[in-house]
Amino acid sequence: MEIWSDVVCPWCYLGKRRFERALSGFEHRDQVEVTFRSFELDPSAPREPQPKAALLASKYGINEAEFAANEERLTQLAAVEGLEYHLDGGVIGNTFDAHRVLQLARGRGLQDAVAERFFRAYFTERRSVFDVGSLVELASEAGLDGDEVRRVLDDGAYATEVRAEIDEARALGANGVPFFVFDRRYGVSGAQSVETFAAALDKAYQDAGPVPK
């Protein structure tokens, strides 16, 4: 099971939680291995964070009032899944470095914990996930060694892996995220319902056949 997402995508956090609910009710969940893969919604996003509302409203061709209304709707949807979104205000920036940290976390068996920490920091706590200091602190809170995280961020490690996964997502037909790939057989785009994810898990399992003993 592979999930392409971006840490500043509110639909990705929502989709992650819905998928987790579906997986928790899946009879064969112990046979499912989940890997988070990298995707940048905006590779050209500024390295220096900027006020989110004005930047994204301009990008999507809407005014700031419409943008605020969209964020309120997202906040309500997130609440249904037990997520506390605080989307008003805040900043947006480049997430390439956050994805490099997530690559490190995968190799340390902490990718889910770090992804969850980044999501919660950005959407619930209004914290930055863009600068080196914030990434080191958040990743350390999720269990990574802070000195190792800082070394990765300082020396450009995992940049090739991040770019390769972004290219791979596009090759698989993803134009945005979240993008869920089940056993390299089926792709599901967007933060679909729990029922949709459950059905996809069932189908992927049935089509894969029994696991050898």
Secondary structure, 3 states (H helix, E strand, C coil): CEEEECCCCHHHHHHHHHHHHHHHCCCCHHHCCCEEEECCCCCCCCCCCEEHHHHHHHHHCCCHHHHHHHHHHHHHHHHHCCCCCCCCCCEECCCHHHHHHHHHHHHCCCHHHHHHHHHHHHHCCCCCCCCHHHHHHHHHHCCCCHHHHHHHHHHCCCHHHHHHHHHHHHHCCCCCCCEEEECCCEEEECCCCHHHHHHHHHHHHHHHCCCCC
